[in-house]
Amino acid sequence: MAQTNVNIRMDAELKKQFDKFCSDIGMSMTTAICVFAKKAVKEQKIPFEITADPFYSSANIKRLEKAVADLDAGKGKKHEIMEVKDE
């Protein structure tokens, strides 16, 4: 079977994490991406569920746009900084 190169761009930190994950399960990133491609072609679909990020919902975008407009108009609200802890 003839081989070809595929170039992709991704976030450097994601690449580092994915490379470690692949190494931990005993395969290269190339092998993992080939497994993904073979399964997608065989099943004729993305082989896992993809869901929308609720951050980008139209309701949230409208809320964010209103908040920016309020800030621009000098009507901003002050919020305390929240600390988010990793689970």
Secondary structure, 3 states (H helix, E strand, C coil): CCCCCCCCCCCHHHHHHHHHHHHHCCCCHHHHHHHHHHHHHHHCCCCCCCCCCHHHCHHHHHHHHHHHHHHHCCCCCCCCCCCCCCC
